Amino acid sequence: MQEHIAIPACFSSGEKAAAAAAAATDDPASITRSGQNVFMSVYRTTIADRRRFITVTWCKNLLLHGLSVSVDGDHHHHTSSACKVELKPWYFWKKQGSKRFLIDGDKPVDVFWDLKIARFNGETEPTSDYYVAVVCGGEVVLLGNLKKEAYRKTGCRPALVDPTLISRREHIFGKKKFITRVKFHDKGSFHEISIECKNKSTGPNSPVEPEMEIRIDGHLAVHVKHLQWKFRGNESIHLNKARIDVYWDVHDWLFSPGLRHALFIFKPTLLPALSTSSPPSPPPGSSGGSAEGPDFCLFLYAWRVE
């Protein structure tokens, strides 16, 4: 699993940010050595009369919190525009403000944020009492729960269509156990996902072999024994009225030295009316899959620290 992972340099600004972002694409280890958690959410919405993707990234390490918002440009420009915000603990945070950038060369986009009373609860991204608003053409695409405050601040009307969360990428660090919380559906509740890799022996004279457990809300969902032979695989589990297809690739955990990550993918699919044992859908990004299932997909990069 030797892939490049573009971790945005949320804690830089100006020319340093551009240089750091380029360095992250070429050498992701140079960023991950800092041990920062990165949560990247991609939303599909309509901005400037086009269907576009908004990427909202929250970063956190021991020193800084970072927020980055980017909007895709049109097909002719093949670019995206972004603004970045730094939240530094040793002086007054820039907890409220706005920035403007252009998309498609001439369309202004304003990003407003208010994090004055945001509740992080120890997490990388806020859980409540905040807003991040993207404004273009008099319409607001809103993230967060302080809707009245956002509309009053921007003086614009709500967008006709709410943004749809289609993917989430998380980079988290740990030694043996990795925990995150996620919603598989917009109207669903949060679920806790825990992944643990451990060594286990069946007896005093038996060899020690790695195995992996994936739990959802404390309940064992996936148990992989003989992980050294099954370091890539997939299983389907049922959660409420949805099927969750789980894919994993832990090769680099087992066979590559140094700071390496495993990749886990969680893809919800609505259960068919009559079948509960259908095979897993094709991996995200392939041409298959059900058009009736949810669009959301979670990509979890678990960086194992020795």
N, C-alpha and C positions, 0 to 999 in steps of 0.2 A: 504494500500500500504506500508506494512512494509518490504522493501527490503533493502539489503545492497548495498551501492553505493561506489564502489572503486574509490576514488579520489586520484590520484597519488601525492605523496609528492615531487613536483617539486623543492621546494626551499631548500631541504636538500641535503647532499652529504655523501658518504661513508656509515658507519654503521648507522648513524642517518637517512639516506634516507630509508634504508631497514626497520628500526624500525618504522618510521613514516608511510611507506606504509602499513605495517602490521596492525598498529593501525587504519589506515583509513578504511581498509576492515572490521575490527571488530566494529569500532565505527565511522561512517562517520561524526557524529555531531562534533567530536573533531577537524576535519579539517574545516568543513563548518562554524564553529564559527568565523573563521578569515575573512569570507566574501570574499573569493577569487573566481573569475570567472575561470572556467575551460572549455576549448574547446578541445575535443578529436576527431580526425579524423582517420578513419581506411581505409587503402588503400589495394587493392588486386593487387599483382604483382608477378613477377618471380625473385627469388633470389637463387643463388646456385643450379640452375636446378630444383627448386621446386616452386610450387605456394604457396605463403605465404602472411601473413598479416603484414603490417607495421602500427604501431599506432603512430601518432604524436600528442603530447599533449602540449598545451600552457596554462599556468596558470598566473594569475595576481591578486595581491592585492595591498594595499596601499604602500607596501615597495618593492616588488620584481616582476620581470618577470621571468617565468621559461619555459624551453623547454625540452621535453623528447621525445626520439625516441626509439621505441622497435620493434624488429623483432621476429616473431614466430619461434620456433625451429621445428624439425621434430616430427613425431608422436611417436617416441621411447623415446625422451627426455621429451616431454610434458612440455616444458619450453619456455620462451622467454628471450631475452637479450636486454638490454637497455643502453642508455647513457643519462645523464642529464646535462643541462646547466643552470647556474644561471646568471641573468642579474640584477645587483645591482646598484641602482642609486647613492650611495654615494662614489663610486670609479670607476675607468675606467672599463666599461663593457667588459666582455669577448665576444666581438661582432663577432669575427672571430676565427675559430679554427677547431680542429678535434679530434675525439676519436675513439678507436678501441675496439671491443669486439668480442667474438666467438659465433657462432651458431652451433648447432649439435655437439658441443664438440671440433671441430677442424677447422671450416671454419671461417676465419677472415672477419669481416665486418667493414668498416670505415665509419664514419659519419662526413661529412664536413658541416660547416655552415658559412654564411657570413651575418651579420645583421648590418654592419657598417652604411649603408644608408637606412635601412629598414624603411618603412613608416607604422606606427601603426595607426595613425589618431584616437588615443584614444581607440582603440580596444585592445582586448586581444592578438590577433594574427596579424601579419603584413599583409598589404593589397598589397604591391608591393615592388620592389627594394630589393629583398633578394633571397637567395637560401638555401635549406637544401638538401644535396646530400647523398644518401646511396650507397656505393660502395662495390661490391663483385665480384670477378672473372673478374676484368677488365671492368665491366659494371656499369653504373651510373643510379640509379633510382632517378629522380630529382623532387623536389618540389620547387615552386617559379618561378620567371620570369627572373632571371639573368642566363640564360642558358649558354651563351658564357663564362662568368666568372667561372661558375662551371666546365665546361669541361676543361678549361685551368688550373684551380687549381688542379683538380683530375688527369688530364692526361689520362682519360679513355673515352671509347666510350659510347654513349647513349644506354640504354637498348632497346631491340627490341620491347618491348611492354610498352607503357606508363602505369603508375599506375592508377587504377580505384578507385575512391572514392566510397565506398559502405555504409558507415554510418558515422554519426557525432553526438557526444553527447556533449551537452552544459549544464553547470551549471551556472545559472545567478541568481542574487539577486535583489530584489526590494520590494516595499510596495504594490502597487496596479497594476502597469503597468510594463510589461516585453517586451523588444524589442530586436530582433536579425535580422541579415541579412544572407541570405542563397541562394546558387544556387541549384536548383532542378535537373539541368542537367549540364554536363561538359561544353557544348557549350552555355548554357543559360546565362542570366543576373542575377544580384543579385536582390532578392526580400526582402522587409522589412516585417517581421512578428511582429505584436504587439498583446499582450494578456492583457486584462484588466478585473479585477474582481471588481464589484461595487455593492452597495446596492441601491435598488430602490423601491419606493412606488408609487402605482397608484393613490393615493388620500390622503387627510389629515387624514382620519380615517382608511386607509388601512395599513396592516402590511408591514414592510420593509423586502424585500426578496433579497437575493443575485442573481446576474446574471453575465454572462460572455460574452465578445465580443472578437472575434479573427478577426483581420484585416490583409489583405495582400496588401501592397502598398497603405495603407490608405483606402481601400475599405472593407466594412463589409463582411466577408466571413462566419462566424459562430456566431450565437446569441443564447445563451442558457438562457432561463428564468427559474425561480424556480430551481436554481442551487442546492439547498439543497436536491432536489429529483432526479436531473439529474447530480449528481457529477461524474458519469462515462458514457461515450457514444462515439459516432462516427458519423461523417457526411462526405459526399463527396462534394468537390467543384471543379470547373473547372477553370483552369488557362492556358491560351493560348491553346496549343494542348495536354495538359495533364490533367488527373484527379488527384487531391490530396486527398487522404484519410486521414482524421484528426481524431485522437483518443485522448481522454483526461481522466484523473483521478485526480480530485481535492479533493478527500475525506479528505486528511490530512489538507488541507487548512481550511476546515470548521469544522472538528470535533476533531482535535488533537492539544493540546496546544504546545507552544514553536515554535522553528524554524523547519518548516516542508516544504516539497516540493510537488508540483504537477508535474505530468508527462504528456507531450504532445508529440505525435508522428505524424510526417508528412511523408506520403509515396506516392510518385508520381507513377502514372501508365499511360502508353500511352492509349489514348482513342481508343476503337474499331472503326472500320470504319463506322458501321451502328448504334451503340448504344451509347446513351449519358446518359442513366438512369440506368445503371447496378449497382447492390449493391456494397457496399465497399468490397474490397478484404480482406481476413483474416488478422488478425494482424501480424506484422512482427515477424518471429520466428516460425510461424505455417507452416504446410506442404502445405497449399494452396497457391494461388497467381498465377499471370500470368507470364509465363516464358519470355514473350515478353516485359514486362514492365521494366522500369529502375531499377537498383539494389539499388539506393541510398535511404537512410532512415534517417530522422532527429529525434533524441531523445532530447527533451528539458526538463531539470529539472529546474523548476522555484521555487526558495527558497524565501518564503514570510517572510519579516522582519517586525515585528510589530513596 
